Amino acid sequence: MATVGRAALVLALAVAVYGIFASLYGARKRRRDWVDSGRNAAYALAGLSTLAFVLLEIAFLRSDFTFKTVVEHSSTTTPTFYKASASWSSQEGSLLLWLFLLSLWTAGVLYATRHRMRDVAPYATAILLGLGAFFSALLVFSASPFVTLPVAASEGAGLNPLLRHPSMMIHPPMLYAGYTLFAVPFAFAAAALIARRVDAEWITSTRRFSLAAWFFLGIGILLGARWSYAELGWGGYWAWDPVENASLLPWLTGTAFLHSVMIQEKRGMLKVWNVSLVLATGVLCVLGTFLVRSGILDSIHAFGASTLGIPFVTLIGVMIAGSIALVVSRRDVLRSEHRLDSIFSREAVFIGNNLVLVGVAFVVFWGTFFPLISEALTGTKSAVGPPWFDRYTVPLVLILVLLSGIGPVIAWRRQTRATARRSFQWPVLAAVVTTLVLLPFGVGDSIPALLMFAFAALVTGTVAQEFVRGTRARKAMSGERAPVAAVSLVRRNRRRYGGYVVHLGMALMFVGIAASSAFEHARDARLTPGQSVEVGGYTVRYVKPTARIDSEAGRVERIVFGAQVAVSRDGKSLGTLRPERGFYPPNAPVLFAQHPIASFFEGEATSEVAMDAGWRRDLWTAVAPDVGALDGRITALDEGFVRGLKQAGDSVDPQQVGALIGGALRSILKSYTDDPPPATFRVIASPMVTWIWVGGIVVFLGALIAMWPAPRGATRRADARLLARVAQDLGRA
């Protein structure tokens, strides 16, 4: 199986290189047969990379320990659910996942454009296959997932315990799907510049790929935040970690691109800006991939160092240099067809939106790479923390939310005073009323949070107003009932109203972020059973310790120490929470031989957070048991166990040894529960965190609406009589 996988990767590299040559030769010589051959090479690349990826997945699912990467990242005790995702926890597997996804999108976009953009598509094919050749070469020469061992191992190291979370089953593929999908508009933008075809056709041809890239990358970021909140045991969902930031950067520039292209399509403006944004987004996607594995920046998310720094830096350098050269050399054909008529116009708001998004991206980029910048300039590596990021991003995000409430209702070209009053009176009223309602509840103690609530209300009012007016217009045209008219409205204007839903979801997310950041209450307390701690008006009492052994396939998977805590408020019981901390024994025979009992506590440890989540607040708890208090008992058991093994010599029965170890571990757990040492608890009362996750769902629902193809004939124009009737009906309102 490994031989077939290696052969598939070698053939993938060969067809990618051939496809580059065939596409470029066909474009230069205007030979359609060569262009078609290059496109067929892309189809072959998709088939070969799919074969290689499926073979690697089979190896992980079968626990085939002849594969080196399977031994290093899986084990027989790893649950099947996580064996399937263990492949992309390795450097080799993640690179193969990148190639697999990229090849699928390449084949899809080339099939969709096979009869269009005949002068642009061959260059785009060559660029996409160039990326495919790069990753194929890495997999063939530097990081092959099909390296085998001379003798199959009896057991593997297992999946990193931090990755044993349902979000991790989906999070990396979502990020990589976003990264690789953004390669499509990157390639077509560069190809359009090469061919000097800078009209909006390359934008319309790749729009759904751009939306899908933004959609999947956003899902990946949100799942990563959820994983951080539920798994890492520190109580937050965003720490401005370098790898988190690396995924956020292309999402920010991609968001700016999706907004600014509407100006190019509508007015023929911002051509230089748009190609620069999408080219930068493509570069940032490769940079994000590199940071996850490079180890050049310290990160909880960087699960392995890489030896691929030089190839990646070279690729990034080539992409940057090529992008700059193309934009500069084509500046004569990238001139805008129109100019900005007024700062009181939708174009101006969109430009402001773009400047803010790029400003946030610059702040994130500077803060992320500041350790490298400071080391290069001063010789000392210094880092900036969350307070630095918050200082600059909070005001920018406030402006962004405000603009997202203004943009949908302000007119194109120029806004008159009369139309402004009609467009903004209800959204502004919603913002004012929200502010006045919240002030008595102490929200004014945090001005940024109060402004965020007001601006979010403005966005909500804007979206509601647009849906109401659109539904009434549709009802006037068709005579449909209001619910039917609303559905028909969205079906016939998916991109517009899907965007409105996205704006609403983002407003909900930012409300959750503002509330949970400004009004969070957190306490760390060392408690013994019976003691309690007060947090944000809640009383959390440590009732008793818990302990257990989790086994898989007859072997100890982890040892779990936890606590049962009772939650109450004003004397009223609100329920019980059970936070835990699991200890995973390492696959280290030497350590086991020297310390057979202690070795079970010297591997990776993870927190199992317990939460009581609700619309108003989350009560979050984590526990750090004082396992060190058991060291004396563990040492005594180890010494006695090793002494007994030496006396028994070769007559030791492995099953008897396993039973003795199990008994020793159970006695340790019983000692912990019978005479528990103090445990350290972290308790957080955080308001409205649930709104972040709900807002994310709303965002992605809106993105799906915007991406979904409109039914045939749904966008046909209304006749003049219907338009006159709509205007008359709306004028009476």
C-alpha positions in Angstrom: 0.0 0.0 0.0 2.9 2.4 0.8 4.4 1.7 -2.6 1.2 2.6 -4.4 1.0 5.8 -2.3 4.5 6.8 -3.2 3.9 6.0 -6.9 0.8 8.2 -6.8 2.7 11.1 -5.4 5.5 10.8 -8.0 3.0 10.6 -10.8 1.1 13.6 -9.3 4.3 15.6 -9.4 5.0 14.5 -13.0 1.5 15.4 -14.3 1.6 18.8 -12.5 4.9 19.7 -14.1 3.6 18.5 -17.5 0.3 20.4 -17.0 2.2 23.6 -16.4 4.2 23.3 -19.6 1.2 22.2 -21.7 -1.0 25.1 -20.4 1.7 27.8 -21.0 2.7 26.4 -24.4 -1.0 26.2 -25.4 -1.6 29.8 -24.2 1.4 31.3 -26.0 0.9 29.3 -29.2 -2.9 29.5 -29.1 -3.1 25.8 -29.3 -6.4 24.5 -27.8 -5.3 20.9 -27.9 -2.4 21.8 -25.5 -4.6 23.9 -23.3 -7.0 21.0 -23.0 -4.2 18.6 -22.3 -3.1 20.9 -19.4 -6.6 20.9 -18.0 -6.7 17.1 -18.2 -3.4 17.1 -16.3 -5.2 18.9 -13.5 -8.0 16.3 -13.5 -5.3 13.6 -13.3 -3.6 15.4 -10.4 -7.0 15.4 -8.5 -7.4 11.7 -9.1 -3.8 10.8 -8.0 -3.9 13.0 -4.8 -7.2 11.5 -3.9 -5.8 8.0 -4.2 -2.8 9.0 -2.0 -5.0 10.6 0.6 -7.4 7.6 0.8 -4.5 5.2 1.2 -3.1 7.2 4.1 -6.5 7.3 5.8 -6.8 3.5 5.4 -3.4 3.1 7.0 -4.5 5.2 10.0 -7.9 3.5 10.4 -6.2 0.0 10.2 -3.4 1.1 12.7 -0.9 0.0 10.1 2.3 0.4 12.2 4.5 -0.2 9.2 3.9 3.5 8.3 6.2 5.8 10.3 3.7 8.6 10.4 1.0 6.2 11.8 3.3 5.1 14.6 4.1 8.7 15.5 0.5 10.0 15.5 -1.9 7.1 16.3 -2.2 4.0 18.4 -4.5 1.1 19.0 -6.0 2.9 21.9 -6.9 6.0 19.9 -10.6 6.0 19.3 -11.6 5.3 15.7 -13.3 8.7 15.5 -9.9 10.3 16.1 -7.9 7.9 14.0 -9.6 9.3 10.9 -8.4 12.8 11.9 -4.9 11.8 13.1 -3.6 11.8 9.5 -3.6 15.6 9.3 -2.1 16.0 12.8 1.2 15.1 11.2 3.2 17.4 9.0 3.2 14.9 6.1 -0.6 14.3 6.4 -1.4 18.0 6.5 0.7 18.6 3.4 -1.1 15.8 1.6 -4.5 17.2 2.8 -3.4 20.6 1.3 -2.6 18.9 -2.0 -5.8 16.8 -2.1 -8.1 19.8 -1.5 -6.2 22.1 -3.8 -6.4 19.5 -6.6 -10.2 19.1 -6.1 -10.8 22.9 -6.4 -8.5 23.2 -9.3 -10.3 20.4 -11.2 -13.7 22.0 -10.3 -12.9 25.5 -11.4 -11.2 24.4 -14.6 -14.2 22.2 -15.5 -16.6 25.2 -14.8 -14.6 27.5 -17.0 -13.7 25.1 -19.8 -15.8 27.1 -22.3 -15.1 30.6 -20.9 -12.1 32.9 -20.4 -10.1 31.0 -23.0 -7.2 33.5 -22.8 -7.1 33.6 -19.0 -7.8 30.0 -18.0 -4.6 28.4 -19.3 -2.5 30.8 -17.2 -4.7 30.1 -14.1 -4.2 26.4 -14.8 -0.4 26.8 -14.8 -0.5 28.8 -11.5 -2.7 26.3 -9.8 -0.7 23.3 -11.1 2.5 25.2 -9.9 1.1 25.2 -6.4 0.2 21.5 -6.8 3.7 20.7 -8.1 5.2 22.5 -5.1 3.3 20.4 -2.5 3.8 17.2 -4.5 7.5 17.8 -4.5 7.5 18.3 -0.8 5.6 15.1 -0.3 8.0 13.2 -2.7 11.4 14.5 -1.6 11.0 16.0 1.9 8.0 14.9 3.9 6.6 11.7 2.5 3.7 10.2 4.4 4.5 6.8 3.0 7.8 6.2 4.7 7.8 2.6 6.2 9.7 1.0 9.0 11.9 -2.1 8.5 9.9 -3.9 11.2 6.3 -3.0 12.1 6.0 -1.4 15.6 3.8 -3.1 18.1 2.2 0.2 19.2 2.1 3.8 18.3 2.6 7.0 20.2 -1.0 8.0 19.9 -2.7 11.2 18.9 -1.8 14.4 20.9 -4.4 14.5 23.7 -5.1 18.2 23.0 -6.4 17.2 19.6 -8.9 14.7 21.0 -11.9 17.0 20.7 -14.7 16.9 18.2 -13.8 20.3 16.8 -10.4 19.0 15.8 -12.0 16.5 13.5 -13.3 19.4 11.4 -11.2 22.4 12.3 -8.0 21.7 10.2 -9.9 20.5 7.1 -12.0 23.7 7.2 -9.0 25.9 7.5 -7.2 24.1 4.7 -10.3 24.2 2.6 -10.4 27.9 3.0 -6.7 28.3 2.3 -6.8 26.2 -0.8 -10.0 27.7 -2.1 -8.5 31.2 -2.0 -5.8 29.8 -4.4 -8.5 29.9 -7.1 -9.2 33.6 -7.2 -5.5 34.2 -6.6 -4.6 32.2 -9.7 -7.3 33.8 -11.9 -6.4 37.3 -10.8 -2.8 36.7 -11.6 -3.8 35.1 -14.9 -6.1 38.0 -15.8 -3.2 40.4 -15.2 -0.9 38.2 -17.4 -3.5 38.2 -20.2 -4.3 41.9 -19.7 -8.0 40.9 -19.1 -8.8 43.1 -16.1 -12.6 43.4 -16.5 -14.9 41.8 -13.9 -15.2 38.4 -15.7 -12.5 36.7 -13.6 -14.3 38.0 -10.5 -17.7 36.6 -11.5 -16.1 33.3 -12.7 -14.5 32.7 -9.3 -17.1 34.4 -7.0 -18.5 31.2 -5.5 -14.9 29.9 -4.9 -14.1 33.2 -3.1 -17.3 32.9 -1.0 -16.7 29.3 -0.2 -13.1 30.1 0.8 -14.3 32.8 3.2 -17.0 30.4 4.4 -14.8 27.5 5.2 -12.0 29.6 6.6 -14.5 31.3 8.9 -15.9 27.9 10.1 -12.3 26.8 10.8 -11.6 29.9 12.9 -14.8 29.6 14.9 -14.2 25.9 15.6 -10.7 26.7 16.7 -12.1 29.3 19.1 -14.6 26.8 20.4 -11.8 24.2 20.9 -9.7 26.7 22.8 -12.6 27.6 25.0 -13.6 24.0 25.8 -10.3 22.2 25.8 -7.2 24.3 26.7 -8.3 25.1 30.3 -7.5 28.8 30.4 -11.1 30.0 29.9 -10.9 32.1 26.8 -11.7 31.6 23.1 -9.1 33.9 21.5 -5.6 34.6 22.8 -4.0 36.4 19.8 -1.8 33.3 19.3 0.4 33.4 16.2 -1.3 30.5 14.5 -4.8 31.9 15.4 -3.7 35.2 13.9 -2.3 33.5 10.8 -5.7 32.1 9.9 -7.4 35.4 10.7 -5.2 37.4 8.3 -6.5 36.0 5.0 -10.0 36.0 6.3 -9.8 39.7 7.0 -8.3 40.5 3.6 -10.7 38.1 1.9 -13.6 39.9 3.6 -12.3 43.2 2.3 -12.0 41.7 -1.2 -15.6 40.4 -1.2 -16.9 43.9 -0.4 -14.6 45.9 -2.7 -15.3 43.7 -5.8 -18.9 44.9 -5.7 -17.6 48.4 -6.5 -15.7 47.1 -9.4 -18.7 45.2 -10.8 -21.0 48.2 -10.2 -18.8 51.2 -11.1 -15.6 49.8 -12.6 -13.5 51.2 -9.7 -10.8 49.9 -7.4 -9.2 47.5 -9.9 -5.7 47.9 -8.5 -7.0 47.5 -5.0 -9.0 44.4 -5.8 -6.2 42.4 -7.5 -3.8 43.5 -4.7 -6.2 42.3 -2.1 -6.8 38.9 -3.6 -3.1 38.4 -4.4 -2.3 39.3 -0.8 -4.9 36.9 0.5 -3.4 34.0 -1.5 0.1 34.8 -0.1 -1.3 35.0 3.5 -3.0 31.5 3.0 0.4 29.9 2.2 1.9 31.9 5.1 -0.7 30.5 7.5 0.0 27.0 6.3 3.7 27.5 7.0 3.3 29.0 10.5 1.3 26.0 11.7 4.3 23.7 11.1 7.4 26.0 11.1 7.9 26.5 14.8 9.4 30.0 14.0 6.8 31.5 16.4 5.8 30.1 19.7 2.3 28.8 19.6 0.1 26.3 21.5 -1.3 25.4 18.1 2.0 24.6 16.4 2.0 20.9 17.0 5.3 20.2 15.3 8.4 21.9 14.1 9.2 21.8 10.4 12.3 21.4 8.3 10.5 22.9 5.3 11.3 26.5 6.1 13.4 27.3 3.1 11.0 25.9 0.4 8.0 27.7 2.0 9.9 31.0 2.4 11.0 30.7 -1.3 7.4 30.0 -2.4 6.1 33.0 -0.4 8.9 35.2 -1.8 8.1 34.2 -5.4 4.4 34.8 -4.9 5.0 38.3 -3.4 7.5 39.3 -6.0 5.4 38.0 -8.9 2.3 39.7 -7.5 4.0 43.1 -7.2 5.5 42.7 -10.6 2.2 42.0 -12.2 0.3 44.8 -10.5 3.0 47.4 -11.3 3.5 46.3 -14.9 -0.3 46.3 -15.6 -1.1 49.6 -13.9 -2.0 51.2 -17.2 -4.9 48.8 -17.8 -6.0 48.8 -14.2 -7.2 52.4 -14.2 -10.6 53.0 -12.7 -13.5 53.7 -15.1 -15.2 56.2 -12.6 -14.2 58.3 -9.7 -15.8 58.6 -6.2 -18.7 61.1 -6.6 -19.3 61.7 -2.9 -18.1 60.6 0.5 -21.8 60.2 1.4 -22.3 57.2 -0.9 -22.1 53.4 -0.7 -18.8 53.4 -2.5 -17.3 55.6 0.2 -18.6 53.3 2.9 -17.3 50.2 1.2 -13.9 51.9 0.8 -14.0 52.8 4.5 -14.9 49.2 5.3 -11.9 48.0 3.3 -9.5 50.4 5.0 -10.6 49.3 8.4 -10.4 45.6 7.5 -6.9 46.1 6.1 -6.0 48.2 9.2 -7.0 45.4 11.5 -5.0 42.9 9.3 -2.0 45.2 9.5 -2.3 45.4 13.3 -2.6 41.6 13.6 0.3 41.0 11.2 2.6 43.5 13.0 1.8 42.0 16.5 2.2 38.5 15.2 5.5 39.0 13.6 6.8 41.5 16.2 9.1 38.9 17.9 10.9 38.3 14.6 11.0 42.0 13.8 12.4 42.9 17.2 15.0 40.2 17.0 16.1 41.4 13.6 16.4 45.0 14.7 17.6 44.6 18.3 18.9 41.1 18.6 16.3 40.4 21.3 13.0 38.5 20.6 10.2 40.4 22.3 6.5 39.6 22.0 3.3 41.7 22.5 0.3 40.3 24.4 -3.5 40.5 24.1 -3.7 44.0 25.7 -1.6 45.4 22.8 -3.8 43.8 20.2 -7.0 45.0 22.0 -5.7 48.6 22.2 -5.7 48.9 18.4 -8.3 46.4 17.2 -11.2 47.4 19.5 -11.6 50.9 18.0 -11.2 49.6 14.5 -13.8 46.9 15.0 -16.2 49.4 16.4 -15.9 51.5 13.3 -16.3 48.3 11.2 -19.6 47.4 12.9 -20.8 51.0 12.5 -20.0 50.9 8.8 -21.7 47.5 8.3 -24.9 49.2 9.6 -24.6 52.1 7.3 -23.5 50.4 4.0 -26.6 48.5 3.1 -28.9 51.5 3.3 -26.8 54.3 1.9 -27.3 55.1 -1.8 -24.8 54.4 -4.6 -23.0 57.5 -6.0 -24.6 60.1 -3.7 -26.9 60.2 -0.7 -29.4 63.0 -0.5 -30.6 64.5 2.8 -34.2 63.4 2.1 -33.3 59.8 1.3 -30.9 59.7 4.2 -33.6 60.5 6.7 -35.9 57.8 5.3 -33.1 55.2 5.3 -31.6 55.8 8.7 -34.4 56.8 11.0 -35.4 53.3 12.2 -31.9 51.9 12.5 -30.7 55.0 14.4 -33.8 54.8 16.6 -33.0 51.1 17.4 -29.4 52.1 18.4 -30.6 55.0 20.6 -33.3 52.9 22.4 -30.8 50.0 23.0 -28.3 52.5 24.5 -31.0 54.0 26.8 -32.3 50.6 27.9 -28.8 49.2 28.8 -27.5 52.2 30.7 -29.4 51.4 33.9 -27.9 47.9 33.9 -24.3 49.2 34.3 -23.3 48.6 30.7 -22.0 52.2 30.6 -19.1 51.1 32.8 -17.5 49.9 29.6 -17.8 52.5 26.9 -16.5 50.2 24.1 -19.1 47.6 25.1 -21.9 50.1 25.2 -20.9 51.4 21.7 -20.7 47.9 20.4 -24.2 47.1 21.6 -25.5 50.4 20.1 -23.8 49.7 16.7 -25.0 46.1 16.7 -28.5 47.4 17.2 -28.0 49.8 14.3 -27.0 46.8 12.1 -30.0 44.7 13.3 -32.3 47.6 12.6 -30.8 48.1 9.1 -31.1 44.4 8.3 -34.7 44.2 9.6 -35.6 47.4 7.6 -34.2 46.0 4.4 -36.1 42.7 4.8 -39.3 44.4 5.6 -39.1 46.9 2.7 -38.0 44.2 0.3 -40.8 41.9 1.4 -43.4 44.6 1.0 -42.0 45.4 -2.5 -42.2 41.7 -3.4 -45.7 41.5 -2.1 -46.8 44.5 -4.1 -45.3 43.0 -7.3 -46.7 39.5 -6.9 -49.6 39.7 -4.6 -48.0 36.9 -2.4 -48.6 36.6 1.3 -45.9 38.2 3.4 -44.1 34.9 4.4 -44.1 33.6 0.9 -43.0 37.0 -0.4 -40.1 37.0 2.1 -38.9 33.6 0.9 -39.2 34.6 -2.7 -37.3 37.8 -2.1 -34.4 35.9 -0.7 -34.5 33.2 -3.4 -34.3 35.9 -6.1 -31.7 38.0 -4.4 -29.5 35.5 -2.6 -26.3 37.4 -2.7 -27.8 40.6 -1.3 -29.9 39.2 1.4 -27.4 36.5 2.3 -25.0 39.3 2.9 -27.5 41.0 5.2 -27.8 37.8 7.2 -24.0 37.7 7.5 -24.0 41.2 8.8 -26.6 40.3 11.4 -24.6 37.3 12.5 -21.4 39.3 12.8 -23.3 41.8 15.0 -24.4 39.0 17.3 -20.9 37.7 17.5 -19.4 41.1 18.4 -22.1 41.6 21.0 -21.0 38.3 22.6 -17.3 39.2 22.4 -17.9 42.7 23.9 -20.1 41.4 26.8 -17.8 38.4 27.6 -14.7 40.6 27.4 -15.9 43.6 29.4 -18.0 41.9 32.1 -16.3 38.6 32.8 -15.7 37.6 36.4 -12.9 35.1 37.0 -11.4 33.5 40.2 -8.6 31.0 40.9 -9.1 29.3 44.2 -7.4 26.4 46.0 -10.2 24.4 47.8 -10.7 21.3 49.9 -14.0 19.5 49.8 -16.7 21.6 51.5 -15.1 24.9 50.7 -16.6 27.4 48.2 -15.7 30.4 46.1 -17.9 33.4 45.0 -17.7 34.4 41.4 -19.9 37.0 39.7 -22.8 36.4 42.2 -22.5 32.6 41.9 -21.3 30.3 44.7 -19.3 27.3 43.6 -18.7 24.7 46.3 -16.3 21.8 46.0 -18.4 18.8 47.0 -16.0 15.8 46.5 -13.2 14.5 44.3 -13.6 11.9 41.6 -11.2 9.6 39.9 -11.3 6.8 37.3 -9.3 4.9 34.7 -10.4 5.0 31.1 -9.4 1.9 29.0 -9.4 1.2 25.3 -8.7 -2.2 23.7 -7.6 -3.6 27.1 -5.0 -0.9 27.7 -5.0 2.2 30.0 -6.0 5.2 27.8 -5.9 7.8 30.5 -6.2 8.4 34.2 -8.8 11.0 35.2 -8.9 13.1 38.3 -11.9 15.4 38.7 -14.2 17.1 41.0 -17.9 17.5 41.7 -18.9 21.1 42.3 -22.3 22.5 43.3 -23.4 25.8 41.8 -25.9 28.1 43.5 -27.1 31.7 43.4 -28.8 33.5 46.3 -29.1 30.2 48.0 -30.9 28.5 45.1 -29.2 25.5 43.6 -28.5 25.7 39.9 -27.0 22.3 39.4 -23.7 20.3 39.5 -20.6 20.6 37.3 -17.8 17.9 37.0 -14.6 19.4 35.7 -11.7 16.9 35.1 -8.1 16.6 34.2 -6.9 13.5 32.2 -3.3 12.1 32.3 -2.3 10.1 29.2 0.6 7.7 29.7 3.4 8.1 27.2 4.5 5.3 24.9 7.9 5.1 26.4 9.1 1.5 27.3 12.3 2.8 29.0 10.4 5.1 31.3 7.9 2.3 32.0 10.7 -0.1 33.0 12.2 2.4 35.4 9.0 3.8 36.9 6.1 1.5 35.9 3.5 3.4 38.0 4.8 7.0 37.8 5.0 6.7 34.0 1.2 6.8 33.8 1.3 10.3 35.2 4.2 11.7 33.2 2.6 12.0 29.7 0.4 14.7 28.3 -2.4 16.1 30.5 -5.6 17.8 29.3 -8.4 19.7 31.0 -11.9 18.6 30.6 -13.9 21.8 31.2 -17.3 21.7 32.8 -19.8 24.4 31.8 -23.3 25.6 32.5 -24.0 27.6 29.3 -26.9 29.8 28.6 -28.1 32.8 26.7 -27.3 35.2 29.5 -24.0 33.7 30.7 -21.6 30.8 30.8 -20.4 29.4 34.1 -17.0 27.8 33.2 -15.0 25.6 35.6 -11.6 23.8 35.3 -9.7 21.9 37.9 -6.0 21.2 38.5 -5.8 18.3 41.0 -2.7 18.2 43.2 -1.3 14.9 41.9 2.0 15.9 43.4 0.6 15.0 46.8 0.5 11.4 45.7 4.2 11.3 44.8 5.2 9.5 48.0 2.7 6.7 47.5 3.5 6.4 43.8 7.3 6.2 44.6 6.7 3.5 47.2 4.6 1.4 44.8 7.2 1.9 42.0 10.1 0.7 44.2 8.1 -2.3 45.4 7.0 -3.2 41.9 10.5 -2.9 40.4 11.9 -5.0 43.2 9.3 -7.7 42.7 10.0 -7.8 38.9 13.7 -8.3 39.5 13.0 -11.1 41.9 10.6 -12.8 39.5 13.1 -12.7 36.6 12.0 -14.3 33.4 9.1 -16.1 35.0 7.0 -12.9 34.9 3.5 -13.4 33.5 2.6 -10.3 31.4 -1.1 -10.7 32.3 -0.2 -10.8 35.9 1.9 -7.7 35.6 -0.9 -5.9 33.9 -3.3 -6.9 36.7 -0.8 -5.8 39.4 -0.4 -2.4 37.7 -4.1 -2.0 37.4 -4.5 -2.8 41.1 -1.8 -0.3 42.0 -3.4 2.4 40.0 -6.8 1.8 41.5 -5.2 2.0 45.0 -3.8 5.4 44.1 -7.1 6.6 42.9 -8.8 5.3 46.0 -6.2 7.1 48.1 -7.0 10.4 46.3 -10.7 10.1 46.8 -10.5 8.9 50.4 -8.0 11.6 51.6 -8.2 14.3 48.9 -5.5 17.0 48.8 -6.6 20.6 47.9 -7.4 21.2 44.3 -7.0 24.4 42.3 -10.1 25.6 40.5 -10.5 28.3 37.9 -14.1 29.6 37.8 -15.3 32.1 35.2 -18.7 33.7 34.9 -18.8 35.1 31.4 -21.9 36.8 30.0 -23.3 36.1 26.5 -20.6 33.8 25.2 -23.3 31.7 23.6 -24.1 34.6 21.3 -20.7 34.2 19.7 -21.4 30.6 18.6 -25.0 31.5 17.6 -23.8 34.5 15.7 -21.3 32.3 13.9 -24.1 29.9 12.9 -26.1 32.9 11.5 -23.1 34.1 9.6 -22.6 30.8 7.9 -26.3 30.5 7.2 -26.0 33.8 5.4 -22.9 32.7 3.5 -24.8 29.6 2.4 -27.7 31.7 1.1 -25.3 34.0 -0.8 -23.4 31.0 -2.3 -26.5 28.9 -3.3 -27.3 29.2 -7.0 -30.4 31.2 -7.7 -33.2 29.2 -9.5 -33.3 29.7 -13.3 -35.3 32.8 -14.2 -35.5 34.0 -10.6 -33.5 37.2 -11.4 -35.5 38.3 -14.4 -36.3 42.0 -14.4 -39.7 43.3 -13.5 -41.7 45.2 -16.1 -42.3 48.9 -15.9 -45.9 48.6 -14.6 -44.9 46.4 -11.7 -42.0 48.8 -10.8 -44.4 51.7 -10.9 -46.9 49.8 -8.6 -44.1 49.0 -6.2 -43.0 52.7 -6.1 -46.6 53.8 -5.5 -47.1 51.3 -2.7 -43.9 52.1 -0.9 -44.5 55.8 -1.3 -47.7 55.4 0.8 -45.8 53.7 3.6 
